[in-house]
Amino acid sequence: NPTIYLKDYTPPAYLVDSVALTFRLAPKATRVVSRIQFRPNPDHENRDFFLEGEELKLIWAKIDGVDITPHVTDKGLSCEVPDAPFLFEAEVEIAPEDNTALEGLYMSSGMYCTQCEAQGFRKITYYPDRPDVMSVFSVRIEGDLPVLLSNGNPTGSGTGFAEWHDPWPKPAYLFALVAGDLIAHPDRFTTMSGKDVALNIYVRPGDEDKCAFGMEALKASMRWDETAYGREYDLDIFNIVAVDDFNMGAMENKGLNIFNSSCVLASPETSTDANFERIEAIIAHEYFHNWTGNRITCRDWFQLCLKEGLTVYRDSQFTSDMRSGPVKRIGDVIDLRARQFREDGGPLAHPVRPESFQEINNFYTATVYEKGAELIGMLKTLVGDDAYAKALDLYFARHDGEAATIEDWLKVFEDTTGRDLSQFKRWYSDAGTPRVSVCEDFNDGTYTLTFKQQTPPTPGQDVKPPRVIPIAVGLLSPNGDEVHSTTVLEMTETEQSFTFEGLGARPIPSILRGFSAPVILERDSSAEERAFLLAHDTDPFNRWEAGAEIARQLRMDMARSGGAPDSAYLDALLDIARDDSLDPAYRALMLQPPAQEDIAQALHANGTTPDPQTIYDVAETVAQTIAEHFGNTAPRLYAEMDTPAPYSPDADAAGKRALQARMLGMITRLDGGKTAAAQYAGADNMTQQYGALCALLSQDFGGDENAAFYQQWKHDRLVIDKWFAAQIAFTAPEETAEAAARMTHHADFNAKNPNRFRAVFGALAGHHGGFHHASGAGYALLADHLIALDPVNPQTTARMMSAFSTWTRYDADRQTLARAALERIAATDGLSPDTSEMVGRILS
Ligand code: LEU
């Protein structure tokens, strides 16, 4: 597959003024008739006319009403066209029922639906399938189904047909169509200028009782975007549809968002607190795309972070406002380190704005999304809140209706503030996580912090010039008072010092408050200093960070040279657990052990080859020691964190349940499963039912509950996904691959359903000790199933390949086994471009 480069971008040769599409739906032979009004682009000289099109059967084509015989390949269509505006018409046939890749028009549980981002529209009809070609779409759907939906506003309907018109010009990747036997959960919203909007969440019959929460989240998002960004909704109707078979989370098609059902359907009985929070965030994310993504879209796919980074940033602001800011920030940083730092430190490292790709689907990554969002946060820190607001207003005013670039984005900040952002731009072009080391000096009342930055080489980028790094710092006096409140130091050099004058005593620094930049801070602080910050830091993020650093260091030391947690550490955990001045959700995060993957990452970064079995054993030992140290505190706190019935998914109640779940984990190690079994039996919500099941399984109890859970929920796909994952997640490392293999033989396993496939293989890949077990069974099993899935669904296969991305971190024996698995995948005949690009990058 050819590599495509950002530097080769050229504007489109032809622009589209309007598109009219007619769909005659049939599972094996859907006909699509297109009428596309083209016009030569005055900004372009090359006049070759080419329309992307894949897996289409062309029935006929015409230009200005005259039959033509175009040149057709498996990539698209070309023909002679007039040197003036013209009408292109064509009819094609496609087979949605055979479309297991879930890109373009496909079928899921009897309904028709589409997924066009990034390049799925070319599987629907011949079209200039690139985001900088924006046009107004009219759609007519003919089919014998009760609900027929497309983008925009409805313009007509009758028996067996519906017509839609979207007045907002859009690229083809935002096109959507849904048809099926669906039920609407309706509501209404009045926008800030008083416009009435009809809202619907469409689901399959049986799921109607799982829409209320999503609808509230939608209305909250619409209101928030008005107050926080001044952005109003712009159509008469906004529809959301839940689909069972979906490669990703959800998609922001104009006026017709399509969601993986796992990201919208919610009920207390079937969804956990974590599900509720995620659903709220994803609904917000897709809704916010209406302005950051749809009204202003991307010029080309290299600019993907323009819409995704900004929209992730916006949805994280929304969640902070709806729930707890510090808790959201800590959760985001845990996720960033687990997924993005891992990506940035291995063979899949790429810039937030990549400069080349073979398959764009492989770049919907933690780097583009989550690091992309961190860049927005840094920009806001550097220019300040007021300038950020002004720059965003200018962005919307200047680029509404356009397909924009990162240069356009940065320019609005430069024009607003007069700042030169050329150094900041390196954050977009240079891959890798900067390492920032710091040393200090105190002399005669003057305190100096000296920072050094260095970014390790990444594939294709050996040398990295210094970046601008906003480092938020506060200083504490030895008695715990804040003597210098948070200031943002702007580091621009490779090495740079900052001084603070007039201090009575040597202060204790709190550095990188709020995680003000996505860097790895290297500081040889003493155990006492970390314990001091854990007790006194006024910045909630850094207080958590001090605890996380102690926890990580302890496990690294134990993995390297044995030992045991000291009582100061255990007492500090107890103090935090019992401190009622702290939000329970925050306490739960403080008590959350570091992921084993994080310990492996940290050991590797410090020159030790991580041994997954040892890391697993250390985690078990520490957890057992903590449980024993907590003694009676755990049952007491467990009882204190009871939440009143009926269940409510709000942040306070969810926080209490999170702390309660930590206590249950400890209790179950000591009471033979009694408390967890009682919780299971009495639970009236999934958070507590599933929480109890997991606690039991993690200690090898719960055989009866496990069987009962399956019987109770076997009709509910999303709950059974959780059950599948639980059968694997709580195994000992030597049993994990076998458990995963067993689940693939379960009657309810269906590799064609991405959620079910991910339930099994996400759980396998997420079990650090099990996936990297010395036998190599985890590697071999995943390889077998990726090879089998690739011809069915390349996108999901390629995404799951990233499980292998850390293989060179481990010892020679494991590397041999992992390499064998990877080479087997690479040698597979007819491997998809998606998967071959991934395996190539991972092996290189
Ligand atoms: N644009 C989508 C999102 O909101 C992703 C797409 C590939 C389904 O993240």
Boltz pocket constraint, residues with backbone or C-beta under 6 A from the ligand:
constraints:
  - pocket:
      binder: B
      contacts: [[A, 117], [A, 118], [A, 248], [A, 249], [A, 250], [A, 251], [A, 252], [A, 285], [A, 286], [A, 308], [A, 364]]
      max_distance: 6.0
